Amino acid sequence: MTAATTATTATTATVATVERGGPPAALSSGRNRALGKLLSLALFAAVLVPLALTRWPGTAWPDALTVDLSAPLGSASDWIIDNRDGHPLFLYFFGHISNAVVLSVRGVYLLLLAAGWAGVTAAAGLIAWRVAGVRPALTAAVSFAVCGMLGMWVPTMQTLALMVVAVTASVVLGALLGLAAGLSERLYRALRPLLDTMQVLPAFAYLLPVVLVFGIGVPAAVLATVVYAAPPMARLTALGLREADRGVMEAVSSLGATARQRLLTARLPLARKQLLLGLNQTIMMALSMAVIASVIGAGGLGDRVYQALASVDVGAALAAGLPIVLLAVVLDRTTAAAGSGSRSGSRSGSGAGTGKRGRLGWAVAALATVLVAIAGRLTDRLDWPETWTVNIAEPVNRAVDWMTAHLYSGVPVIGGTADWAGHFTTWVLDPLRGGLQALPWWAVLLLVAALALLIGTWQTALTAVLAMAAIGVLGVWKPSLDTLSQVLAAVAVTLVIGFAAGIAAARSSRVEALLRPVLDVFQTLPQFVYLIPVVALFGVGRAPAVAAAVVYALPAVVRITTQGLRQVDPAAMEAARSLGATGGQQLRQVQLPLAGPALRLALNQGVVLVLAVVIIGGLVGGGALGYDVVFGLAQGDLATGLVAGAAIVCLGLMLDRVTQPTQRRTQRRTQRRIGRTRKAA
């Protein structure tokens, strides 16, 4: 089928859709298949549910199906603590890793201090100039200067030193795993479930195991960050290598190149964009985790935020949170520009250049950095001058006090933010939690199976049901349903706002331009930072945790929705307009159905991102599994923390399976859609 024929058939199908005032009649076959699956599931339930009720009566998860892991996990924890200082495994393996991490972080930190604030600021600006252009260079220099003005220069250097070591290790580990997965189909299939599990595992769940092995401190923080940040690099490296242009690879092979030559001269250069995107994602996730790891002694900016949140000192939290945001923006802009190859300063002759000119530019940048650092040392200006600092904590706290007095409660007609949080908890979170916990356990499993069947296959449904059942086996059924209620409420709010904003941005370039800078900032903020404003506005509790999750997940939902709607076939839209369809009809009957895969992807990403922040909401009174993880981490209770972490993994796996169609299922839907358009033509 030619491109013209494809466009004609798509347009014809759209014409039929608009003329009938709804979707084509062929969609009834898809409904019939879904109905058949549900009837089959109903038959299974009619047989299995009575048997289960006979053996395990009641609505709560049966105690007979629960496995108590507290004793073996407690024994394992005791063994690790007792042997951490004397066992050869810890002395000659983990001990060497810990020492190497400490020495690396200390070396980078001392180098940053030796360069002084002027040398570090100059280095940041010059590196950004060489990689991204003039505007990102100015942004980098100003951002580091603002970190000093806020009185956070030393904590910023601590966080930056930890970031340098963690990102380097993450990139090396992720690139090696991605290289193996990209060159071997067997290794790719073996690594994929591991990477899937690591992707849905929230950051807090990584902390407790490494704390038990390495203790509180920098080594545990760095290694937890590496485990959390390496998967994006591995995935994107494997993707870039596997999707290398086959024509180019065949041409290189025909010239007699060896496997190593094909890798170095063809595969890796073709995968450059994916590799740099993987670097960008790894840096952003490492920064997010490095901040979260402050609860286990990472120090730096995250520790300042954590201590301020613990004392509900919003001003101090904001003073430490702003440098985190600035670091995220600088690192994101610089690496993103390197990945896209766009450089804002190239017109002015500041391009990175290639060959001898490029090397000369880097040499000039390095020499300028060294000269600035030496000048700072000679003038004894290594530390940021105290007279140049600005204390924003007091005015921010005064503003918070004013908000508490005037906006927190008692506002006429609309009520205050605390009232909104209380109403949301009373009218949404409590009924949703009560309804889920009142459902019989077998009904929850059947509901999960039905949702997974509607969007996936029997294998998908089995995976989702087993993941949900594993939560009951772990003995955390009720806390998991509490967390699930928060996730569902946050996802509902996220989808309503996100879809509305995405539709508005897709239909108006002006709205998209207004939303773009807001979404850019929100997308680069680490998870921890979202807790600061919600605590100031809503206090502590489950509602603030939901609010933070909504704000964190919104950018991804809005962007994916906008992109999906904008990529709808223009021929289909033109056909609808030629038939006199109104804007609402075009949206409901053409754009939304054709953008279905993008909308489902937005739902899936919204669920995964919401779950990550709802768990962190345990720090601000979110309770449920998040509280169990925080409590286990604070008390060194491996049983509580690890069981809660495993339940989070299972919950995330279940939510991922019931919100994302399998690749095979999507391919079948695409083939059926093509068949319907051919038949309509």
Disulfide bonds with the S-S distance in Angstrom:
none
